């Protein structure tokens, strides 16, 4: 077995981690050909999201060798882009608490190896001395004026996974063509440099700095610009529970609440300390809802708390739940929390900026599969709203472009519980969002208003936006391709011809970001970038409905995102819900055809 992969020159410079080597030797001894083929068959692909895979041996997994190879390629690419500047400005490296004892891999170790690679090329490295939330890395890139950032994390993935997330000098995640440039450079630098393995030299390396204290201090100072009701915060009797779901968030959210003079949230004791085994949850993802929050609800009921905040393990996402009058818990969807935070952030900005002429410089962003509620608020209030492609890499980069034009970017969000409040961090940030949600809760409670009541008030003022999102599982790429091709040649195998109605509701516009087609544009060309490597079609309906069907870049899923956008004044929520349910049922039957295509429904 050649541990360096097909482009390597030989077998000798393999993985030097004895635990990883022992794993491979054990597999060879057992004759586990299938597992060996899975580990060594093909190299992980580096994309705009960097890397994400299971920790273990081989070129398809996250381990010491693949981390070194990836960092060597990234370093070489940065040298091409920045030249001597790279050695003057440097990079930042952060890590979460993930670990995989069987292979000897961990986020901390991978971060140290990455630092060793950079420093051996004379690049200054700001290596966090301890675990840190993902948003601290892009914040450090911007605050310290660095060329790039690396965060070793797999966010809310299963416990065996890890990842390598990359930020550019603008403080946002990379977008094309950087991903391709880095990927090519990795392939050209697979042979480990002799010094790349030497993490012991880091202890006395003059190029290594620890930014932890500086970034910690500066971050909490910066987010206080979003604290607008300190007096209410100080006196508030509201009780809030927080869980970090065995991740890094606990201490950082406690500090954020302190920075806002909020009462410290009750911490879920069983989940507050980092634990790479995630022992109390099946999936460490608060987006999964009530199953992840069971312990939080129990603590809240014991303490008399009515609101629960939950971060994912790297603290870049935030979920919020509220106890209703009957005692049951409501977990707000990502779109509902986006509506609340968007309303709140704009309200606070408006109060501190009474000169309405500046509103024309204000922007909010959302991904194209997220709720259009910000568009409705923008239309009424007079600020700008823009959609981007799915993923915070697009929103972060667009925010940077707007900031460079002296615009004000107040808020951005995606339905997958990701929120960017302000522009100090050009990525989703669950730490600042938690403190801002805490202040919003305290302010509303002082007026005897619940979060649920305020959400209703937002919808009453700007129009109800009712969403329904789900997915099907499909492992057959040919079935997926045929399904989407059928929609492009609906009733006409020769020419491009999209459906004109679904469930009796007329389709008024079609945007296909696989082909770059958009019927709502005069030239039929989509404004947003298109990508032939992924499937994504959006249908707009005459009743105010919008539906997007897309494939996932990381999972065998075909996702759908649907929303019914009602005009202000239409408060028949049950009627709107039934209208959306009927439309979704028709889309599933007519467009997905789950029985014919053998699609598996989302497990309950």
VENCOR-V772619 format. One line per field, one symbol per residue. ss: DSSP state (H for helix, E for strand, - for the rest). phi: phi as a letter, one per 40 degrees, with the letter a starting at -180 (. if undefined). Layout:
ss->???
phi->???
This chain:
ss->-----------------HHHHHHHHHHHHH--HHHHHHHH------E--EEEEEE------E-HHHHHHHHHHHHHHHHHHH--HHHHH-EEEEE---EE----EEHHHHHHHHHHHHHH----EEE-------HHHHHHHHHH---EEEEE--------EEEEEEE-----E----HHHHHHHHHH------HHHH--HHHHH---EE--HHHHHHHHHHHHHHH---HHHHHH----EEEE-----HHHHHHHHHHH------EE-HHH--------------HHH-----HHHHHHHHHH---EEEEE-----EEEEEEE-----EEE--HHHHHHHHHHHHHHHHHHH---HHHHHHEEEEEE-----HHHHHHHHH--EEEEE---HHHHHHHHHHHHH---EEEEEEE---EEEE--------HHHHHHHHHHHHHHHHH----HHHHHHHHHHHH--EEEEEEEEE---HHHHHHHHHHHHE-------E---EE--EEEEEEEE----EE------E----------EEEEEE---EEEEEEE-----EEEEEEEEE-------HHHHHHHHHHHHHHHHHHHH-------EE---
phi->.cccgccccaccccccccccccccccccccgccccccccbcacdccbccgbaaccicgccbcadcccccccccccccccccbfcdccccgbbbbacbcabddbgcacccccccccccccccgccbccdcadacdccccccdcccgccaabbcabfbcdcccaabbbbcccgbccbdcddcccdcccccbccccdcccccccccbccccbbcdcccdcccccccccccbbcccdcccccbbbbbbfgbccdcccdccccccfcddccccdcbccdaccfccbcbcbcccgcccbdcccccdcccgcbbbbbbccbgbbabbbbccdcgcbbcccdccccccccdcccdcccccbcccccccccbbbaccccdccccccccccgccbbcbcchcccccccdccccccgcbbcaaabccfbbbcgbcbcacaccccccccccdccccccbgbccccccccccccbhcbbbabaabbacbccccccccccccbcgaccccacdbaaggbcccabbbccbgcacccdcgbccccbaccbcabbbbbccgcbbbbacccbbcbbcbbbabbccdhcbcccccccccdcccdcccccccfccccfcccdcc
